[in-house]
């Protein structure tokens, strides 16, 4: 809250003046106060309009032997453009500036802060807990009202002389800084600095050369994002050179084989390749890539654009590959669903036997889902069954700025 001095003499008052002439209409003001003497406590108010560059008294001087306690001052801008107001303490003709602020059209200021026409708090006044600066200078209401907040620092600090402290939320062009220290930029963007990291653990900066993020952990600078994108990704536990000794036969329409895939670094997904064991008849297969929600849910969510299907007539066992819209994948485990869409013929997915140290490599739904794989999938319980054989499948990515697959 803006602290306004007590008027304790007949020569002391509060006045306001604009930085220039208004365009159409003078701002309104309302002030409230209380007079205190040895026997009484009497409240009062004053209201009117400002007068451009001519000072106007907002709170007049008190009577003799009376202290006038200023409770609040409110100024509403009725002009068609923003106005800059200076509030001063007049001590017998000597002016002491209390505050200077830019008030937007249909906005207002009180002892709490400056507000926009929609009631959003543009800047808050505080004598104890708020400090702000931009590019080495002062970040005041005028700087915020201009619509630009770049290379600026906003610093909340809690005083040690009062108990608990919770600063209000502040919004600047969709960037919300909450009282708990969180930053929400869902309405805009947040730019990280690209200069050298300070020697303080937890600082983050953007690496413009590698287009990545660096983090200082108190000991060394770590690159959070890896240097290269993945060219291919295999099923979890994939073993090279094992023979395709078994087959997952999805004989019925909508049968599914679900394969956990390990993507070691970020990947631009281009296509999916599988080994098909069929040698005749029209086949129709479909793939869809899912990610786990990470919140203990039994459902998987479809990765946007990560689907494709193909109809073909094989004459020999062959590799089948279908491209999708180029899709960005973060590093992690994904679930690749392979599904038979044909109502007349099955789809045989080749597989490899694991060694004697076995583990569950895939999940299969032999009874079919009753429909093509959709936006979510719950591969638990029911007729889903685990298998220790590895499916012959891979994700293929794009690298080096190319518009085609790596392999």
LUMZA-488077 format. One record per residue (C-alpha): x, y, z negated; residue in three letters. Coordinates in Angstrom, 3 decimals. Example, Ala and Ser with C-alpha at 12.3 -4.5 7.8 and 13.67 -1.06 7.14 Angstrom:
2
PT       px       py       pz resn
PT   12.300   -4.500   -7.800  ALA
PT   13.670   -1.060   -7.140  SER
This chain:
407
PT       px       py       pz resn
PT    0.000    0.000    0.000  UNK
PT    1.185    3.500    0.829  UNK
PT    2.106    5.318   -2.398  UNK
PT    0.708    8.890   -2.463  UNK
PT    2.048   11.278   -5.146  UNK
PT   -0.086   12.529   -8.007  UNK
PT   -1.038   16.189   -7.708  UNK
PT   -0.191   17.658  -11.121  UNK
PT   -0.117   21.401  -10.410  UNK
PT   -2.341   23.996   -8.788  UNK
PT    0.303   24.492   -6.091  UNK
PT    0.402   20.883   -4.877  UNK
PT   -1.771   19.330   -2.115  UNK
PT   -1.793   16.712    0.658  UNK
PT   -2.069   17.790    4.308  UNK
PT   -1.951   16.257    7.786  UNK
PT   -0.984   17.511   11.230  UNK
PT   -0.889   16.020   14.730  UNK
PT    2.227   15.939   16.883  UNK
PT    0.353   17.611   19.736  UNK
PT   -3.015   18.834   20.943  UNK
PT   -5.776   16.257   21.339  UNK
PT   -7.176   15.391   24.778  UNK
PT  -10.891   15.456   23.906  UNK
PT  -11.762   14.941   20.217  UNK
PT  -10.108   15.623   16.874  UNK
PT   -9.602   12.657   14.491  UNK
PT  -11.914   12.322   11.483  UNK
PT  -10.558   12.029    7.948  UNK
PT  -11.997   11.037    4.582  UNK
PT  -10.090   11.209    1.294  UNK
PT  -11.022   10.195   -2.227  UNK
PT   -9.477   11.129   -5.541  UNK
PT  -10.098   11.398   -9.277  UNK
PT   -9.432   14.371  -11.591  UNK
PT   -8.166   13.632  -15.071  UNK
PT   -7.776   16.059  -17.963  UNK
PT   -7.696   15.651  -21.730  UNK
PT  -11.408   14.880  -21.969  UNK
PT  -12.803   13.693  -18.627  UNK
PT  -12.334   11.490  -15.533  UNK
PT  -14.225   12.827  -12.494  UNK
PT  -14.128   11.293   -8.991  UNK
PT  -14.374   13.336   -5.804  UNK
PT  -13.932   13.253   -2.039  UNK
PT  -13.102   15.440    0.940  UNK
PT  -13.866   14.868    4.630  UNK
PT  -13.529   16.673    7.927  UNK
PT  -11.504   16.661   11.132  UNK
PT   -7.876   17.370   11.931  UNK
PT   -6.871   20.398   14.016  UNK
PT   -4.143   19.327   16.461  UNK
PT   -0.869   21.056   15.484  UNK
PT   -2.472   23.177   12.750  UNK
PT   -2.103   21.560    9.293  UNK
PT   -5.337   20.491    7.598  UNK
PT   -5.647   19.897    3.857  UNK
PT   -6.761   16.338    3.127  UNK
PT   -6.621   16.614   -0.681  UNK
PT   -6.667   20.080   -2.208  UNK
PT   -4.694   21.111   -5.293  UNK
PT   -6.335   20.412   -8.692  UNK
PT   -7.521   22.940  -11.223  UNK
PT   -5.263   24.077  -14.044  UNK
PT   -4.456   21.489  -16.704  UNK
PT   -5.763   18.722  -14.417  UNK
PT   -4.028   15.823  -12.718  UNK
PT   -5.537   14.781   -9.360  UNK
PT   -5.026   11.076   -8.617  UNK
PT   -5.276   10.377   -4.872  UNK
PT   -7.072    7.043   -4.382  UNK
PT   -7.246    6.698   -0.585  UNK
PT   -6.940    8.555    2.707  UNK
PT   -8.526    7.323    5.951  UNK
PT   -8.022    8.859    9.414  UNK
PT  -10.005    7.636   12.455  UNK
PT   -8.792    8.479   15.979  UNK
PT  -11.783    9.499   18.156  UNK
PT   -9.561   10.830   20.945  UNK
PT   -9.146    9.032   24.307  UNK
PT   -5.400    8.568   23.742  UNK
PT   -3.231    7.570   20.789  UNK
PT   -2.396   10.341   18.338  UNK
PT    0.631   10.697   16.088  UNK
PT   -0.194   11.889   12.566  UNK
PT    2.192   13.205    9.929  UNK
PT    0.966   13.270    6.323  UNK
PT    2.913   15.592    4.024  UNK
PT    3.081   16.521    0.348  UNK
PT    2.822   20.329    0.071  UNK
PT    4.584   21.586   -3.025  UNK
PT    3.940   25.315   -3.115  UNK
PT    4.781   25.691    0.585  UNK
PT    7.621   23.147    0.679  UNK
PT    6.582   20.149    2.762  UNK
PT    7.734   16.599    1.961  UNK
PT    6.802   14.046    4.649  UNK
PT    5.041   10.989    3.244  UNK
PT    4.268    9.086    6.440  UNK
PT    4.200    9.388   10.212  UNK
PT    2.232    6.933   12.367  UNK
PT    0.725    6.471   15.819  UNK
PT   -2.980    5.611   15.708  UNK
PT   -4.462    4.017   18.866  UNK
PT   -7.770    5.117   20.389  UNK
PT  -10.657    4.071   18.093  UNK
PT   -8.097    2.832   15.610  UNK
PT   -7.615    4.093   12.093  UNK
PT   -5.170    4.279    9.231  UNK
PT   -5.662    3.981    5.497  UNK
PT   -3.297    3.655    2.580  UNK
PT   -3.155   -0.088    3.476  UNK
PT   -1.884    0.318    7.048  UNK
PT   -2.721    1.141   10.671  UNK
PT   -5.467   -0.825   12.445  UNK
PT   -6.393   -1.297   16.112  UNK
PT   -9.854   -0.638   17.587  UNK
PT  -10.718   -4.322   17.013  UNK
PT   -9.675   -4.205   13.370  UNK
PT   -6.347   -6.002   13.799  UNK
PT   -3.641   -4.830   11.418  UNK
PT   -0.913   -3.204   13.515  UNK
PT    1.452   -2.393   10.672  UNK
PT    1.179   -2.693    6.890  UNK
PT    2.432   -0.140    4.383  UNK
PT    4.316   -1.376    1.359  UNK
PT    6.611    0.312   -1.074  UNK
PT    8.081   -2.996   -2.302  UNK
PT    8.049   -5.822    0.151  UNK
PT    8.274   -4.752    3.769  UNK
PT   11.298   -3.820    5.776  UNK
PT   11.471   -3.790    9.551  UNK
PT   13.874   -2.596   12.178  UNK
PT   14.324   -2.957   15.918  UNK
PT   17.610   -2.741   17.815  UNK
PT   19.248   -1.077   14.819  UNK
PT   16.505    1.515   14.313  UNK
PT   13.131    1.791   12.654  UNK
PT   10.159   -0.264   13.796  UNK
PT    7.178    1.964   13.044  UNK
PT    3.570    1.981   14.171  UNK
PT    4.461    3.832   17.358  UNK
PT    6.876    1.125   18.440  UNK
PT    4.294   -1.600   17.907  UNK
PT    1.459    0.328   19.536  UNK
PT    3.542    0.734   22.707  UNK
PT    3.132   -3.004   23.314  UNK
PT    6.850   -3.825   23.195  UNK
PT    8.549   -5.790   20.430  UNK
PT   11.873   -7.007   21.830  UNK
PT   15.208   -7.590   20.121  UNK
PT   13.505   -6.753   16.844  UNK
PT   13.784   -8.103   13.332  UNK
PT   10.870   -8.228   10.900  UNK
PT   11.977   -9.053    7.392  UNK
PT    9.712  -10.004    4.495  UNK
PT   11.407  -10.103    1.095  UNK
PT    9.813  -10.801   -2.264  UNK
PT   10.688   -8.459   -5.150  UNK
PT   11.958  -10.060   -8.308  UNK
PT   10.139   -7.606  -10.574  UNK
PT    6.647   -8.882   -9.797  UNK
PT    5.347  -12.402  -10.215  UNK
PT    4.201  -14.203   -7.107  UNK
PT    4.304  -12.520   -3.717  UNK
PT    2.403  -13.428   -0.554  UNK
PT    2.791  -10.959    2.340  UNK
PT   -0.089  -10.763    4.796  UNK
PT   -0.092  -12.383    8.221  UNK
PT    1.115  -10.101   10.989  UNK
PT    0.214  -10.420   14.683  UNK
PT    2.156   -8.785   17.508  UNK
PT    0.913   -9.578   21.039  UNK
PT   -0.181  -13.107   20.082  UNK
PT    2.928  -13.908   17.961  UNK
PT    1.714  -14.591   14.432  UNK
PT    4.104  -14.487   11.474  UNK
PT    2.332  -16.013    8.475  UNK
PT    2.892  -15.335    4.811  UNK
PT    4.450  -18.788    4.490  UNK
PT    7.205  -17.955    6.963  UNK
PT    5.728  -19.903    9.893  UNK
PT    5.768  -18.501   13.414  UNK
PT    2.862  -19.293   15.750  UNK
PT    3.489  -18.321   19.380  UNK
PT    0.635  -20.237   21.000  UNK
PT   -0.705  -17.079   22.644  UNK
PT    2.596  -16.022   24.133  UNK
PT    6.253  -16.941   24.166  UNK
PT    9.137  -16.761   21.732  UNK
PT   12.634  -16.067   23.016  UNK
PT   15.647  -17.398   21.120  UNK
PT   18.846  -15.343   21.049  UNK
PT   21.646  -16.458   23.381  UNK
PT   24.528  -14.841   21.484  UNK
PT   26.949  -16.738   19.238  UNK
PT   25.442  -18.545   16.284  UNK
PT   26.059  -17.046   12.841  UNK
PT   27.872  -19.242   10.360  UNK
PT   24.674  -20.079    8.481  UNK
PT   23.070  -23.508    8.465  UNK
PT   19.739  -23.696   10.259  UNK
PT   20.336  -21.008   12.887  UNK
PT   19.240  -21.869   16.438  UNK
PT   20.138  -20.270   19.758  UNK
PT   19.449  -20.817   23.441  UNK
PT   22.331  -22.076   25.617  UNK
PT   21.834  -20.321   28.959  UNK
PT   24.572  -22.358   30.682  UNK
PT   23.079  -25.767   29.942  UNK
PT   19.477  -24.577   29.562  UNK
PT   19.298  -26.200   26.147  UNK
PT   19.028  -25.458   22.434  UNK
PT   21.974  -25.363   20.017  UNK
PT   21.725  -25.753   16.247  UNK
PT   24.322  -24.891   13.601  UNK
PT   24.127  -27.460   10.770  UNK
PT   26.599  -25.747    8.442  UNK
PT   29.530  -27.804    9.745  UNK
PT   29.404  -27.623   13.553  UNK
PT   27.227  -26.518   16.438  UNK
PT   25.029  -29.345   17.718  UNK
PT   23.408  -29.469   21.119  UNK
PT   19.802  -30.443   20.405  UNK
PT   18.953  -31.223   24.014  UNK
PT   21.192  -33.720   25.852  UNK
PT   23.458  -32.883   28.778  UNK
PT   21.817  -35.171   31.370  UNK
PT   18.441  -36.578   32.369  UNK
PT   17.760  -40.317   32.491  UNK
PT   18.036  -41.991   35.904  UNK
PT   16.148  -45.162   34.932  UNK
PT   14.514  -46.570   31.811  UNK
PT   13.999  -50.242   30.939  UNK
PT   11.730  -52.110   28.503  UNK
PT   12.815  -52.172   24.874  UNK
PT   15.462  -54.897   24.424  UNK
PT   16.027  -55.314   28.159  UNK
PT   18.736  -57.882   28.982  UNK
PT   20.439  -57.662   32.376  UNK
PT   20.939  -60.720   34.625  UNK
PT   18.346  -62.937   32.965  UNK
PT   16.486  -65.007   35.550  UNK
PT   12.805  -64.363   36.280  UNK
PT   11.808  -67.705   34.838  UNK
PT    8.214  -66.886   33.819  UNK
PT    5.277  -64.902   35.156  UNK
PT    2.591  -62.803   33.517  UNK
PT   -0.387  -63.751   35.676  UNK
PT   -3.147  -61.151   35.421  UNK
PT   -5.697  -63.353   37.113  UNK
PT   -8.837  -61.372   36.312  UNK
PT   -9.827  -57.883   37.337  UNK
PT   -8.714  -55.304   34.717  UNK
PT   -6.282  -57.694   32.958  UNK
PT   -3.463  -55.669   31.391  UNK
PT    0.167  -56.184   30.405  UNK
PT    1.458  -53.441   28.077  UNK
PT    5.234  -52.916   27.924  UNK
PT    7.184  -50.680   25.471  UNK
PT    9.696  -48.633   27.500  UNK
PT   12.763  -46.926   26.060  UNK
PT   13.605  -43.510   27.548  UNK
PT   17.063  -42.665   26.102  UNK
PT   17.171  -38.987   27.173  UNK
PT   14.660  -36.595   28.758  UNK
PT   13.454  -37.840   32.119  UNK
PT   11.689  -36.480   35.198  UNK
PT    9.537  -39.509   35.970  UNK
PT    9.286  -40.185   39.708  UNK
PT    7.905  -43.722   39.969  UNK
PT    7.442  -47.155   38.385  UNK
PT    8.908  -50.342   39.852  UNK
PT    7.881  -53.911   38.967  UNK
PT    8.675  -57.374   40.319  UNK
PT    5.625  -59.072   41.854  UNK
PT    5.523  -62.855   42.329  UNK
PT    2.554  -63.090   44.705  UNK
PT    3.104  -64.276   48.302  UNK
PT   -0.299  -63.890   49.989  UNK
PT   -3.708  -62.184   49.933  UNK
PT   -4.677  -58.539   49.320  UNK
PT   -3.477  -57.287   45.925  UNK
PT   -4.323  -54.096   44.033  UNK
PT   -2.349  -53.029   40.996  UNK
PT   -2.254  -49.931   38.833  UNK
PT    0.127  -48.450   36.281  UNK
PT   -0.409  -45.862   33.526  UNK
PT    2.086  -44.518   30.988  UNK
PT    1.057  -43.843   27.371  UNK
PT    2.650  -42.265   24.289  UNK
PT    1.989  -42.964   20.625  UNK
PT    0.417  -40.162   18.628  UNK
PT    2.866  -40.538   15.741  UNK
PT    0.203  -40.040   13.064  UNK
PT   -0.581  -43.648   12.243  UNK
PT   -3.403  -43.823   14.790  UNK
PT   -4.096  -47.097   16.594  UNK
PT   -4.659  -45.215   19.861  UNK
PT   -2.198  -44.309   22.595  UNK
PT   -2.621  -41.196   24.745  UNK
PT   -2.150  -41.128   28.514  UNK
PT    0.814  -39.025   29.665  UNK
PT   -0.539  -36.381   32.065  UNK
PT    0.001  -37.249   35.756  UNK
PT    1.751  -40.541   34.848  UNK
PT   -0.531  -42.895   36.798  UNK
PT   -0.602  -44.484   40.281  UNK
PT   -2.043  -47.490   42.092  UNK
PT   -1.240  -49.505   45.228  UNK
PT   -2.984  -51.996   47.534  UNK
PT   -0.741  -54.371   49.528  UNK
PT   -0.649  -57.839   51.107  UNK
PT    2.545  -59.720   50.131  UNK
PT    4.211  -62.469   52.138  UNK
PT    7.037  -63.121   49.665  UNK
PT    7.785  -62.200   46.061  UNK
PT    8.904  -58.573   46.098  UNK
PT    9.667  -55.409   44.168  UNK
PT    6.678  -53.042   44.143  UNK
PT    7.138  -49.332   43.456  UNK
PT    4.545  -46.532   43.227  UNK
PT    5.446  -42.849   42.828  UNK
PT    3.462  -40.349   40.792  UNK
PT    3.475  -36.583   40.438  UNK
PT    6.864  -35.649   38.968  UNK
PT    6.328  -35.756   35.197  UNK
PT    8.611  -34.534   32.407  UNK
PT    9.191  -37.041   29.601  UNK
PT   10.914  -36.365   26.314  UNK
PT   13.247  -39.017   24.929  UNK
PT   11.468  -41.775   23.035  UNK
PT    9.366  -44.924   23.323  UNK
PT    6.502  -45.027   25.820  UNK
PT    3.982  -47.758   26.657  UNK
PT    3.654  -48.808   30.307  UNK
PT    0.353  -50.461   31.202  UNK
PT    0.320  -52.717   34.302  UNK
PT   -3.201  -53.643   35.392  UNK
PT   -4.811  -55.799   38.079  UNK
PT   -7.597  -53.873   39.840  UNK
PT   -8.578  -56.530   42.393  UNK
PT  -11.857  -58.356   41.827  UNK
PT  -10.792  -61.188   44.182  UNK
PT   -7.130  -61.898   43.448  UNK
PT   -4.768  -61.609   40.510  UNK
PT   -1.464  -59.829   40.103  UNK
PT    1.650  -61.739   39.010  UNK
PT    4.226  -59.733   37.068  UNK
PT    7.617  -61.436   36.877  UNK
PT    9.254  -61.790   33.471  UNK
PT   12.513  -62.889   31.855  UNK
PT   12.982  -65.233   28.950  UNK
PT   14.661  -63.689   25.927  UNK
PT   17.502  -65.496   24.207  UNK
PT   17.120  -67.546   21.025  UNK
PT   16.928  -64.325   18.992  UNK
PT   13.342  -63.692   20.048  UNK
PT   11.062  -60.715   19.461  UNK
PT    7.691  -59.512   20.703  UNK
PT    8.468  -57.828   24.033  UNK
PT    4.998  -57.055   25.469  UNK
PT    1.303  -57.092   24.589  UNK
PT   -1.207  -58.683   26.961  UNK
PT   -4.943  -58.348   27.319  UNK
PT   -5.844  -61.350   29.456  UNK
PT   -9.600  -60.909   29.069  UNK
PT   -9.523  -57.491   30.746  UNK
PT  -10.676  -54.111   29.461  UNK
PT  -13.736  -54.041   31.692  UNK
PT  -12.536  -50.868   33.427  UNK
PT   -9.491  -49.172   34.841  UNK
PT   -7.094  -47.874   32.182  UNK
PT   -8.239  -44.469   30.926  UNK
PT   -7.039  -41.468   28.932  UNK
PT   -6.488  -43.472   25.756  UNK
PT   -5.775  -47.081   24.857  UNK
PT   -5.949  -49.040   21.588  UNK
PT   -3.790  -52.169   21.971  UNK
PT   -4.544  -53.677   18.558  UNK
PT   -6.588  -56.690   17.533  UNK
PT   -9.241  -58.273   19.747  UNK
PT   -7.880  -60.346   22.594  UNK
PT   -4.485  -58.572   22.745  UNK
PT   -1.680  -61.097   22.332  UNK
PT    2.086  -60.644   21.986  UNK
PT    4.699  -62.339   24.163  UNK
PT    8.429  -62.781   23.669  UNK
PT    9.175  -62.660   27.414  UNK
PT   10.440  -59.425   28.983  UNK
PT    8.457  -57.979   31.862  UNK
PT   10.333  -57.008   35.026  UNK
PT    9.540  -53.287   35.054  UNK
PT   11.405  -49.979   35.056  UNK
PT   10.762  -46.240   35.076  UNK
PT   12.682  -44.333   37.756  UNK
PT   13.597  -40.685   37.383  UNK
PT   14.857  -37.705   39.335  UNK
PT   18.201  -36.076   38.522  UNK
PT   20.610  -33.431   39.851  UNK
PT   17.806  -31.238   41.121  UNK
PT   16.743  -33.796   43.725  UNK
PT   13.141  -34.218   44.856  UNK
PT   13.465  -37.981   45.314  UNK
PT   14.088  -40.930   43.016  UNK
PT   17.567  -41.787   41.786  UNK
PT   17.403  -45.383   43.035  UNK
